[in-house]
Amino acid sequence: MRLVLQIFRKDTERLRGAILLTLALLAYWTFRDATLPWGTDPRLYDAGPDNWLNLALPLAWAVLIALAIQEDSLVGDRQFWVALPCGWKPLIAAKAMFVAAFIHLPYFIATAIILGARGFNPTAHLPHLLWKQAVLLALTIPALGAATLVRNVAHFLLLAIALASAVVLRVRDFNLIELRGWVWDIRWELALIVVALGAAAVVIFQFIRRSTRISRTIGVLTAIAAACLYSWLPRNATAAVSAAFSRAPGGDVTVRVGSETPRFSFGTWRYNAATVRIPLVLDGDESFERQADQVSLEIVTADGNRYNVTPARDINPATREAVAATLYKTPAGGATWEVLDFVHADVWNRLRQGRVTLRGRMIVEYEQAVGRAMLQAEEIHCAGNAASRFTRLVPIVSLGCDSVEIGGRNIRFSDRAGASLQERRVSLSHFPADPWLSPIHRSYAFFTSDVSPVGYASRGFRVVDYELPNIDLNQFVVEAR
Amino acid sequence: MNRRLAWHIFRKDTRRWWWMIALTLALLGRLTWLDAGRHYAVTGSEEGWLYLLLPLAWSFLVALTVMDDPVLGEAPFWMTVPCGWRPVLAAKAMFAAIAIHLPYLVACAVIVQARGLSPFDCLPELFYKQVALAALTVPSLAIACLVRSAAHFMMIVAVLGTVLAAPSILPDRSVSQDVRIAVLMLVVVVAGAVIVRRQYRLRLTPQARWIGAAALAAAVVIWWLPRESFYGLRAAVSSTAEESLSVRYVSGARPPSRAPFSYGDRRGIWIPIEVAGYRGQVELDQASVVLTDAGGHSYKAAVRLDLTDMDSMVAQICCGVHPQWQSILIEPDLLRRIGDETVTLRGVALAEFHRNSDTTWIPVERGQVVPDVGRCSSDIQWGDGNPNNAKLHVECESPHRLPLVDVTVAHPGKNREWHDGVTGEDAFVSYLRGSWLSPMQRRDTYYSATNEEAFSRPGGKWSIPIDDLSSVRIAITPGIPEGNRIVRYEIPNIRLRDFEAPR
C-alpha cells in the first residue's frame, strides 16, 4: 500500500498542471450545466460552450490518463519495477487510484452538485449518479487500454484521432439530428461494452506480462469485434437482447387486425405508389401504455412469394427499398397502425392482386404513467415560457422540463394528443450536440397553449411475433396514385 | 536559404507522417463529398463531427511535423550543422501548404463546381477560405514551437477551444460579426507568424510565450466584445453615400400580432418605427437604446440576441421592413417604476442599405441561378403523412456573401401568398452552424404545411395548404448591399404602456 501511495503521489506531483486544468474544465462545465436557463427555446441560446465541453472534457481526461500511464510506460524495456521489489500490482493500483481520484470522483461530485443545483436530491438519485460513473468508464477504460499500448502521448493522440475518425466515418447515426432513435437498438452500447471489456483485458495483460505485441493484437481484435458487432448485429438480435435485459411484466401479447380507420387525411404522395395502414389491436395486459416498434416484417403472397420489408423510422424519398414498414401509434391511447409504404409500383401491383399474409416481429415498450405523485415529489421539474421567437413573428409557448430518471420522450401531454417532449439533440452551434456528461435529461416542447406534462416510466420490453393472415391490402389503402 | 535542405526535410516529414496525411485526406474527401451534396443550411451530424475532427487532425499534423525537429530546449539539430533555421522553417511551411492548404483548395473548388457554379468566378472567396484555414495552421505551428510535448499541445488546444467557445456569439452572423472574425483572424495569423519566425530564428521561448499570451488576450477580448463594438469599424470600411436618412415613430401602426410578445416574466414593448430617406431596404442592427424620463433619469437597455441572460431591459430592432419594430423586453418592476410617465427613447443602430433588385420566379422543386444571389432551389418534404409535418424548403447558396433575400411563395390560381426571409435573424438560416470550412454560403427557410381546413381557420394563414404545395411558385428578390452607416434616432414623449404587448 505504501508503494501504491508513493507512485500515486509521484504522479500527482508531476501532473499537477494537467490535473488542475481538467479540474478547471470540469468546474466550468459544472457551473454551465447547473445554471442553464430553464424552459427556454434551446434554439435561441447558443449551446456552443456546453457542447464543446462535452467533447473537450473527455479529451482532456483521456490525455490525463495517457500522461499518468506514460509516467511509467509499459512499452519498451524501461520499467523500473521489474528490477525493484515492487511488482505490477502496486503500479496498476496506483494508476487506478489516480483515475478514480482525479477523474471519477470529481465527476461524481460535479454531477451531485448539478442535481442539487437543479432542485433534485442527489442522495435519492444515487443509482443514477453511479450509472453516470459506469458511462464514464466507457471512456476511461478504453483510454487506459490505449495508453498502455503506445510509446508516448503523441502516439496515443494519433491513435485517438484515427479511432475517432473511423467511428465518425462508420457510425452515421450516433448523434441523430431531429430524429428519434430506437431506444431498444443497443448496438452502440453493446459495442462500447465490448470495447471496455477488451480494453480492461489489455490493461491487465499489459501490466502483468508487458507483452506489447500480444496486447496490441488483443486491442485490434477488440476494435474489429466492436465494429462488426455494431455493423452486423441483426435488428432481431438487438431487440431480443433489449427484451432479455429489461423484460416487461405481464403475460403474452397477441396481435390482430382492428377495425379503426385513419383519423386524418393525407396529402398526395409523390414518391409512393401506395400507402397502406392496417389497424392493429394488441391484446394482453392493458394496464400499461405500450409503444411498439417494427423489428422485421415479411409479406407472403398466396403463391408463396416472400417480400422482406425494411422497417423505417421515416419515409425516405431516395430509398431503394420496395416497401417500408413502420408501426405508428395514434397518440392518446389510440390504435397502433401497421404502415406500409410501397415505393415501387410494380411490387404494389403484384401484391394487390391477391390476399397476403404478414409475418412480423415487433418490440413493445411497456410504460406506466407516474402520475402526479411523482411530479409532486419533484421528479420532473418543468418551466413554461409565454414566449415568442423574439426575432421572428411566430408566437409559441415553450415548455422545458428537467428530469433525472425519465427522459424527455417519456414525458407527454394528455391535452395535446399525447405528444412527447424532445431532448436536445439538435444544435445550432458549431458542435455536435449530445450532452452525455450531464446527469439531467433536458427536454422541451413548443405549444400554442398551456399544457400539463405526464411522465411515463419505462417498465421494460417484450418481443412479439405476429401473423396477420388473409389480408387484402386494397382494403387498407390510404391513398393510391 | 538552402532549398535542397528544405526539400530534404519536407520529404522526410512527408515520409514519416504519410499515414496521418492519408487520414486527413480521407476526412477531407468525405467532408467534400457531403458538402458537395448538401442543399441545406444545416449540416448533418456526420459533417458536424468532421468539422471538429478535421481541424483537430490538421492542427495535430502540423504539431507533429514541428515536434519532429523540436524548436524547444537543446534539441534543434540545425544549430550544429550547416543548415540554419530558414530551410527548416521553409520545410515546415511547405508541408502545411502541400499537405493541408492545397488539398483544401482543391476540395473547395470541387464543392463549388459540384454545386453548379464555376470556381474561377469566386477565386477571391477561395483565397479568403485559405486565409481562414491559415488562422488554424499558423497558430498550430506557433503553439507547437512553444510546447515540449504533444500532450501539452493537446491540453492547450482543449483550453483554447473552451476559452473561445465560451461567449454566446456563435449564432450571430451579422455583418459586424464578419468584421470581428476578420480582425480576429488577422491578430491570430500575425501573432502566430511572429512567434514562429522568432522561435526558429532566436529560440527565445519565454519571450515567444509572452507574445502568445498577449495575442491570446487580444483574441479573447475581440471574441468577447459585444457586437455593437464593431459597428463603427464596419461603417468605416463599408460606408455609403450621405443621404438624409431618418428613423421615426410610425403612429397608428398595428402590433404585429395579438400574440403575447413577451419573454418569461418580461413585458414586451413594441414601438413601430420606419426608416425614411432611402429608396431601398434598410436593415437596422441595434447598437444602443437609452430611455430618459421627464425627471432626467436614464435607463440603458442591454442589446443582445441571447434572451436567456435576463437583463432588466433588452432592446432590439425587429422583424419586417415596414414598419420595423423597436422592441424592448422590460422587467415588470422597472416598467412599474417608469409607470405612465412619458419617456424619450434615444437609439443608435447600424443601418445596412440594400438596393432592391429584380425578382426572379422559380418553379417549385427546381433549382436555378438567380442574378445577384447565386443558385436557389426548393424541395417539398412530405414528412410522415401528417399534413402538419410537411414543409416547403427554399434554399439559396453562393460562394459569395449572400445578400438580403426576400422570398415570396405564391399560388397564382388561388391568389395566395406567403412571405418570409426579409430581416428576421432566422428567416434564412444565417448561422455558420459549424460549416466554416465550406466554400458555400447557404441560407434556407421553411414554410410549414397544413390542411385546407386549418388554413381557413383564424391564424392558419401562416402555413401552406398541403394540396397547394406542388403548384406554388417562388419569387426571390435580392437586396443588394450598398454599405453601412451608423444612425442615431430619437422618439420623444412616448408612454411605454401604450406599446405593451398583450400577455
Boltz contact constraints between the chains, C-beta under 6 A:
constraints:
  - contact:
      token1: [A, 21]
      token2: [B, 155]
      max_distance: 6.0
  - contact:
      token1: [A, 37]
      token2: [B, 308]
      max_distance: 6.0
  - contact:
      token1: [A, 40]
      token2: [B, 308]
      max_distance: 6.0
  - contact:
      token1: [A, 45]
      token2: [B, 306]
      max_distance: 6.0
  - contact:
      token1: [A, 45]
      token2: [B, 308]
      max_distance: 6.0
  - contact:
      token1: [A, 46]
      token2: [B, 168]
      max_distance: 6.0
  - contact:
      token1: [A, 46]
      token2: [B, 170]
      max_distance: 6.0
  - contact:
      token1: [A, 46]
      token2: [B, 171]
      max_distance: 6.0
  - contact:
      token1: [A, 48]
      token2: [B, 165]
      max_distance: 6.0
  - contact:
      token1: [A, 48]
      token2: [B, 170]
      max_distance: 6.0
  - contact:
      token1: [A, 49]
      token2: [B, 165]
      max_distance: 6.0
  - contact:
      token1: [A, 49]
      token2: [B, 166]
      max_distance: 6.0
  - contact:
      token1: [A, 52]
      token2: [B, 165]
      max_distance: 6.0
  - contact:
      token1: [A, 56]
      token2: [B, 158]
      max_distance: 6.0
  - contact:
      token1: [A, 56]
      token2: [B, 161]
      max_distance: 6.0
  - contact:
      token1: [A, 56]
      token2: [B, 162]
      max_distance: 6.0
  - contact:
      token1: [A, 59]
      token2: [B, 158]
      max_distance: 6.0
  - contact:
      token1: [A, 60]
      token2: [B, 158]
      max_distance: 6.0
  - contact:
      token1: [A, 63]
      token2: [B, 151]
      max_distance: 6.0
  - contact:
      token1: [A, 63]
      token2: [B, 154]
      max_distance: 6.0
  - contact:
      token1: [A, 67]
      token2: [B, 151]
      max_distance: 6.0
  - contact:
      token1: [A, 153]
      token2: [B, 150]
      max_distance: 6.0
  - contact:
      token1: [A, 153]
      token2: [B, 151]
      max_distance: 6.0
  - contact:
      token1: [A, 154]
      token2: [B, 150]
      max_distance: 6.0
  - contact:
      token1: [A, 157]
      token2: [B, 150]
      max_distance: 6.0
  - contact:
      token1: [A, 157]
      token2: [B, 154]
      max_distance: 6.0
  - contact:
      token1: [A, 161]
      token2: [B, 57]
      max_distance: 6.0
  - contact:
      token1: [A, 162]
      token2: [B, 23]
      max_distance: 6.0
  - contact:
      token1: [A, 164]
      token2: [B, 53]
      max_distance: 6.0
  - contact:
      token1: [A, 165]
      token2: [B, 23]
      max_distance: 6.0
  - contact:
      token1: [A, 165]
      token2: [B, 27]
      max_distance: 6.0
  - contact:
      token1: [A, 165]
      token2: [B, 53]
      max_distance: 6.0
  - contact:
      token1: [A, 168]
      token2: [B, 49]
      max_distance: 6.0
  - contact:
      token1: [A, 168]
      token2: [B, 53]
      max_distance: 6.0
  - contact:
      token1: [A, 169]
      token2: [B, 30]
      max_distance: 6.0
  - contact:
      token1: [A, 172]
      token2: [B, 46]
      max_distance: 6.0
  - contact:
      token1: [A, 175]
      token2: [B, 45]
      max_distance: 6.0
  - contact:
      token1: [A, 177]
      token2: [B, 45]
      max_distance: 6.0
  - contact:
      token1: [A, 266]
      token2: [B, 385]
      max_distance: 6.0
  - contact:
      token1: [A, 267]
      token2: [B, 387]
      max_distance: 6.0
  - contact:
      token1: [A, 267]
      token2: [B, 466]
      max_distance: 6.0
  - contact:
      token1: [A, 385]
      token2: [B, 264]
      max_distance: 6.0
  - contact:
      token1: [A, 386]
      token2: [B, 260]
      max_distance: 6.0
  - contact:
      token1: [A, 387]
      token2: [B, 263]
      max_distance: 6.0
  - contact:
      token1: [A, 388]
      token2: [B, 261]
      max_distance: 6.0
  - contact:
      token1: [A, 390]
      token2: [B, 307]
      max_distance: 6.0
  - contact:
      token1: [A, 391]
      token2: [B, 424]
      max_distance: 6.0
  - contact:
      token1: [A, 391]
      token2: [B, 425]
      max_distance: 6.0
  - contact:
      token1: [A, 392]
      token2: [B, 424]
      max_distance: 6.0
  - contact:
      token1: [A, 392]
      token2: [B, 426]
      max_distance: 6.0
  - contact:
      token1: [A, 393]
      token2: [B, 256]
      max_distance: 6.0
  - contact:
      token1: [A, 393]
      token2: [B, 257]
      max_distance: 6.0
  - contact:
      token1: [A, 393]
      token2: [B, 319]
      max_distance: 6.0
  - contact:
      token1: [A, 395]
      token2: [B, 259]
      max_distance: 6.0
  - contact:
      token1: [A, 428]
      token2: [B, 171]
      max_distance: 6.0
  - contact:
      token1: [A, 428]
      token2: [B, 431]
      max_distance: 6.0
  - contact:
      token1: [A, 429]
      token2: [B, 170]
      max_distance: 6.0
  - contact:
      token1: [A, 430]
      token2: [B, 170]
      max_distance: 6.0
  - contact:
      token1: [A, 430]
      token2: [B, 434]
      max_distance: 6.0
  - contact:
      token1: [A, 432]
      token2: [B, 48]
      max_distance: 6.0
  - contact:
      token1: [A, 432]
      token2: [B, 49]
      max_distance: 6.0
